[in-house]
């Protein structure tokens, strides 16, 4: 059978990957746990993806853990959908706009009246 990935949301920001591994292994063989972390802060983003060895175990985990309390939060557990293609995001270039952007940091000066 094909491995099945689950989305697990509404996690406590203190939850660690090994906490999820231990908890979800009650439903069956967990292949991997991928806790999403914020790139800037290094802190949890409050959701994870858990891959099971087979779809029967994944479905069992959904039945067992969806809307159940884990570390003080009611979990959201469902089949992970494939990531949708998104248009590339424009990065902030740091440049200004407007007049004299080099001298005033991109802001227009106004005279007081």
FIKOLZA-1660 file (N, C-alpha, C; in steps of 0.1 Angstrom, whole numbers, plus 5000, padded with zeros to 4 digits):
% residues 113
   i   px   py   pz ch aa at
   1 5008 4988 5000  A  X  N
   1 5000 5000 5000  A  X CA
   1 5009 5012 5000  A  X  C
   2 5003 5023 4995  A  X  N
   2 5010 5036 4994  A  X CA
   2 5011 5043 5008  A  X  C
   3 5022 5049 5011  A  X  N
   3 5022 5057 5023  A  X CA
   3 5012 5068 5023  A  X  C
   4 5006 5072 5034  A  X  N
   4 4996 5082 5034  A  X CA
   4 5000 5093 5044  A  X  C
   5 5000 5106 5039  A  X  N
   5 5003 5117 5047  A  X CA
   5 4991 5124 5053  A  X  C
   6 4992 5127 5066  A  X  N
   6 4981 5135 5072  A  X CA
   6 4986 5149 5076  A  X  C
   7 4976 5158 5075  A  X  N
   7 4979 5171 5081  A  X CA
   7 4974 5171 5095  A  X  C
   8 4982 5177 5104  A  X  N
   8 4978 5178 5118  A  X CA
   8 4980 5192 5122  A  X  C
   9 4968 5199 5125  A  X  N
   9 4968 5213 5128  A  X CA
   9 4964 5216 5143  A  X  C
  10 4965 5228 5146  A  X  N
  10 4961 5233 5159  A  X CA
  10 4970 5228 5170  A  X  C
  11 4983 5226 5167  A  X  N
  11 4993 5221 5177  A  X CA
  11 4997 5232 5186  A  X  C
  12 5001 5228 5198  A  X  N
  12 5007 5237 5207  A  X CA
  12 5020 5241 5201  A  X  C
  13 5025 5254 5204  A  X  N
  13 5038 5258 5198  A  X CA
  13 5049 5251 5205  A  X  C
  14 5047 5244 5217  A  X  N
  14 5057 5237 5224  A  X CA
  14 5058 5223 5219  A  X  C
  15 5049 5218 5211  A  X  N
  15 5050 5204 5206  A  X CA
  15 5062 5201 5198  A  X  C
  16 5068 5190 5201  A  X  N
  16 5080 5186 5193  A  X CA
  16 5077 5174 5184  A  X  C
  17 5086 5171 5175  A  X  N
  17 5083 5160 5165  A  X CA
  17 5083 5147 5173  A  X  C
  18 5091 5145 5183  A  X  N
  18 5091 5132 5190  A  X CA
  18 5078 5130 5198  A  X  C
  19 5071 5141 5202  A  X  N
  19 5058 5141 5209  A  X CA
  19 5048 5135 5199  A  X  C
  20 5048 5140 5187  A  X  N
  20 5039 5136 5177  A  X CA
  20 5041 5121 5173  A  X  C
  21 5054 5118 5171  A  X  N
  21 5058 5104 5168  A  X CA
  21 5052 5094 5178  A  X  C
  22 5054 5097 5191  A  X  N
  22 5049 5088 5201  A  X CA
  22 5034 5088 5202  A  X  C
  23 5028 5099 5200  A  X  N
  23 5013 5099 5201  A  X CA
  23 5006 5092 5189  A  X  C
  24 5011 5095 5177  A  X  N
  24 5004 5090 5165  A  X CA
  24 5008 5075 5163  A  X  C
  25 5019 5070 5169  A  X  N
  25 5022 5056 5167  A  X CA
  25 5012 5047 5174  A  X  C
  26 5003 5053 5182  A  X  N
  26 4993 5045 5188  A  X CA
  26 4983 5039 5177  A  X  C
  27 4983 5047 5166  A  X  N
  27 4974 5043 5155  A  X CA
  27 4980 5033 5145  A  X  C
  28 4993 5033 5145  A  X  N
  28 5000 5024 5135  A  X CA
  28 5014 5029 5133  A  X  C
  29 5020 5023 5122  A  X  N
  29 5035 5026 5119  A  X CA
  29 5036 5039 5113  A  X  C
  30 5043 5048 5120  A  X  N
  30 5046 5062 5115  A  X CA
  30 5059 5061 5107  A  X  C
  31 5059 5065 5094  A  X  N
  31 5071 5066 5087  A  X CA
  31 5079 5079 5090  A  X  C
  32 5072 5090 5091  A  X  N
  32 5079 5103 5093  A  X CA
  32 5070 5113 5099  A  X  C
  33 5076 5122 5106  A  X  N
  33 5069 5134 5112  A  X CA
  33 5077 5146 5107  A  X  C
  34 5069 5156 5102  A  X  N
  34 5076 5168 5097  A  X CA
  34 5068 5180 5103  A  X  C
  35 5074 5185 5114  A  X  N
  35 5068 5197 5121  A  X CA
  35 5072 5209 5114  A  X  C
  36 5063 5218 5110  A  X  N
  36 5066 5230 5102  A  X CA
  36 5071 5241 5112  A  X  C
  37 5083 5246 5108  A  X  N
  37 5089 5256 5116  A  X CA
  37 5090 5269 5109  A  X  C
  38 5089 5280 5116  A  X  N
  38 5091 5294 5110  A  X CA
  38 5105 5296 5107  A  X  C
  39 5108 5300 5094  A  X  N
  39 5122 5302 5090  A  X CA
  39 5129 5313 5098  A  X  C
  40 5122 5324 5101  A  X  N
  40 5127 5335 5107  A  X CA
  40 5130 5333 5122  A  X  C
  41 5120 5328 5129  A  X  N
  41 5121 5326 5144  A  X CA
  41 5126 5313 5149  A  X  C
  42 5125 5302 5140  A  X  N
  42 5128 5289 5144  A  X CA
  42 5118 5282 5153  A  X  C
  43 5106 5289 5155  A  X  N
  43 5096 5283 5163  A  X CA
  43 5086 5276 5155  A  X  C
  44 5078 5267 5161  A  X  N
  44 5068 5259 5155  A  X CA
  44 5057 5268 5149  A  X  C
  45 5052 5264 5137  A  X  N
  45 5041 5272 5131  A  X CA
  45 5027 5266 5135  A  X  C
  46 5027 5255 5143  A  X  N
  46 5015 5250 5149  A  X CA
  46 5008 5239 5140  A  X  C
  47 5016 5234 5130  A  X  N
  47 5011 5223 5122  A  X CA
  47 5022 5214 5118  A  X  C
  48 5018 5201 5114  A  X  N
  48 5028 5191 5110  A  X CA
  48 5022 5182 5099  A  X  C
  49 5030 5175 5093  A  X  N
  49 5026 5164 5084  A  X CA
  49 5032 5151 5089  A  X  C
  50 5023 5141 5090  A  X  N
  50 5027 5128 5095  A  X CA
  50 5024 5118 5084  A  X  C
  51 5034 5110 5081  A  X  N
  51 5033 5100 5070  A  X CA
  51 5032 5086 5077  A  X  C
  52 5022 5079 5073  A  X  N
  52 5020 5065 5078  A  X CA
  52 5024 5055 5068  A  X  C
  53 5027 5043 5072  A  X  N
  53 5031 5032 5063  A  X CA
  53 5020 5028 5054  A  X  C
  54 5007 5029 5058  A  X  N
  54 4996 5025 5050  A  X CA
  54 4984 5033 5053  A  X  C
  55 4975 5033 5043  A  X  N
  55 4963 5042 5045  A  X CA
  55 4953 5037 5056  A  X  C
  56 4954 5024 5059  A  X  N
  56 4945 5019 5070  A  X CA
  56 4949 5026 5083  A  X  C
  57 4963 5026 5086  A  X  N
  57 4967 5033 5098  A  X CA
  57 4965 5048 5098  A  X  C
  58 4966 5054 5086  A  X  N
  58 4963 5068 5085  A  X CA
  58 4948 5071 5088  A  X  C
  59 4939 5063 5083  A  X  N
  59 4925 5065 5085  A  X CA
  59 4922 5062 5100  A  X  C
  60 4928 5052 5106  A  X  N
  60 4927 5050 5120  A  X CA
  60 4931 5062 5129  A  X  C
  61 4942 5068 5125  A  X  N
  61 4947 5080 5132  A  X CA
  61 4937 5091 5131  A  X  C
  62 4931 5093 5119  A  X  N
  62 4921 5104 5118  A  X CA
  62 4909 5101 5127  A  X  C
  63 4904 5089 5127  A  X  N
  63 4893 5085 5136  A  X CA
  63 4896 5087 5151  A  X  C
  64 4909 5083 5154  A  X  N
  64 4913 5083 5168  A  X CA
  64 4916 5097 5174  A  X  C
  65 4922 5106 5165  A  X  N
  65 4927 5118 5170  A  X CA
  65 4921 5131 5166  A  X  C
  66 4913 5131 5155  A  X  N
  66 4907 5143 5151  A  X CA
  66 4897 5149 5161  A  X  C
  67 4899 5162 5164  A  X  N
  67 4891 5169 5175  A  X CA
  67 4894 5164 5189  A  X  C
  68 4905 5156 5191  A  X  N
  68 4908 5151 5204  A  X CA
  68 4919 5160 5210  A  X  C
  69 4919 5161 5224  A  X  N
  69 4928 5170 5231  A  X CA
  69 4942 5164 5230  A  X  C
  70 4952 5172 5227  A  X  N
  70 4966 5168 5227  A  X CA
  70 4974 5181 5232  A  X  C
  71 4980 5180 5244  A  X  N
  71 4987 5190 5250  A  X CA
  71 4979 5203 5252  A  X  C
  72 4966 5201 5255  A  X  N
  72 4957 5212 5258  A  X CA
  72 4950 5218 5246  A  X  C
  73 4952 5212 5234  A  X  N
  73 4945 5218 5222  A  X CA
  73 4938 5206 5214  A  X  C
  74 4926 5210 5208  A  X  N
  74 4919 5200 5200  A  X CA
  74 4925 5200 5186  A  X  C
  75 4930 5188 5183  A  X  N
  75 4938 5186 5170  A  X CA
  75 4928 5186 5158  A  X  C
  76 4933 5191 5147  A  X  N
  76 4927 5189 5134  A  X CA
  76 4936 5179 5127  A  X  C
  77 4929 5168 5123  A  X  N
  77 4937 5157 5117  A  X CA
  77 4929 5153 5104  A  X  C
  78 4935 5154 5093  A  X  N
  78 4929 5149 5080  A  X CA
  78 4940 5146 5070  A  X  C
  79 4935 5140 5059  A  X  N
  79 4944 5137 5048  A  X CA
  79 4950 5149 5042  A  X  C
  80 4963 5149 5040  A  X  N
  80 4970 5161 5035  A  X CA
  80 4968 5162 5020  A  X  C
  81 4964 5173 5016  A  X  N
  81 4962 5176 5001  A  X CA
  81 4975 5180 4995  A  X  C
  82 4977 5177 4982  A  X  N
  82 4989 5181 4976  A  X CA
  82 4990 5196 4976  A  X  C
  83 5002 5201 4977  A  X  N
  83 5004 5216 4977  A  X CA
  83 5000 5222 4964  A  X  C
  84 4993 5233 4965  A  X  N
  84 4988 5240 4953  A  X CA
  84 4999 5248 4948  A  X  C
  85 5000 5249 4934  A  X  N
  85 5009 5258 4928  A  X CA
  85 5005 5272 4930  A  X  C
  86 5015 5280 4934  A  X  N
  86 5013 5294 4936  A  X CA
  86 5022 5303 4927  A  X  C
  87 5017 5315 4924  A  X  N
  87 5025 5324 4917  A  X CA
  87 5037 5328 4925  A  X  C
  88 5049 5330 4919  A  X  N
  88 5060 5334 4927  A  X CA
  88 5057 5347 4935  A  X  C
  89 5062 5348 4947  A  X  N
  89 5059 5360 4955  A  X CA
  89 5070 5370 4952  A  X  C
  90 5066 5383 4951  A  X  N
  90 5076 5393 4949  A  X CA
  90 5083 5396 4963  A  X  C
  91 5096 5397 4962  A  X  N
  91 5103 5400 4974  A  X CA
  91 5104 5415 4976  A  X  C
  92 5104 5419 4988  A  X  N
  92 5106 5434 4991  A  X CA
  92 5121 5437 4987  A  X  C
  93 5123 5447 4979  A  X  N
  93 5136 5449 4974  A  X CA
  93 5144 5459 4983  A  X  C
  94 5136 5466 4992  A  X  N
  94 5143 5475 5001  A  X CA
  94 5144 5489 4994  A  X  C
  95 5141 5490 4981  A  X  N
  95 5141 5503 4975  A  X CA
  95 5129 5510 4978  A  X  C
  96 5130 5523 4976  A  X  N
  96 5118 5532 4979  A  X CA
  96 5110 5534 4966  A  X  C
  97 5102 5543 4966  A  X  N
  97 5094 5548 4955  A  X CA
  97 5093 5563 4957  A  X  C
  98 5088 5569 4948  A  X  N
  98 5086 5584 4950  A  X CA
  98 5099 5591 4948  A  X  C
  99 5098 5604 4950  A  X  N
  99 5109 5613 4948  A  X CA
  99 5121 5612 4958  A  X  C
 100 5132 5614 4953  A  X  N
 100 5144 5614 4962  A  X CA
 100 5145 5602 4971  A  X  C
 101 5142 5590 4965  A  X  N
 101 5141 5578 4973  A  X CA
 101 5155 5575 4980  A  X  C
 102 5165 5579 4974  A  X  N
 102 5178 5575 4980  A  X CA
 102 5181 5584 4992  A  X  C
 103 5177 5596 4992  A  X  N
 103 5180 5605 5003  A  X CA
 103 5171 5604 5015  A  X  C
 104 5158 5601 5012  A  X  N
 104 5148 5601 5023  A  X CA
 104 5143 5588 5026  A  X  C
 105 5149 5577 5022  A  X  N
 105 5145 5564 5025  A  X CA
 105 5132 5560 5018  A  X  C
 106 5129 5566 5007  A  X  N
 106 5117 5562 5000  A  X CA
 106 5104 5570 5004  A  X  C
 107 5106 5580 5013  A  X  N
 107 5094 5587 5017  A  X CA
 107 5095 5601 5012  A  X  C
 108 5084 5607 5008  A  X  N
 108 5083 5620 5003  A  X CA
 108 5083 5630 5014  A  X  C
 109 5091 5640 5014  A  X  N
 109 5090 5651 5024  A  X CA
 109 5079 5660 5021  A  X  C
 110 5072 5664 5032  A  X  N
 110 5062 5674 5030  A  X CA
 110 5065 5686 5039  A  X  C
 111 5062 5698 5034  A  X  N
 111 5065 5710 5042  A  X CA
 111 5053 5712 5052  A  X  C
 112 5056 5716 5064  A  X  N
 112 5046 5720 5073  A  X CA
 112 5040 5733 5070  A  X  C
 113 5027 5735 5072  A  X  N
 113 5021 5748 5069  A  X CA
 113 5016 5754 5081  A  X  C
% end
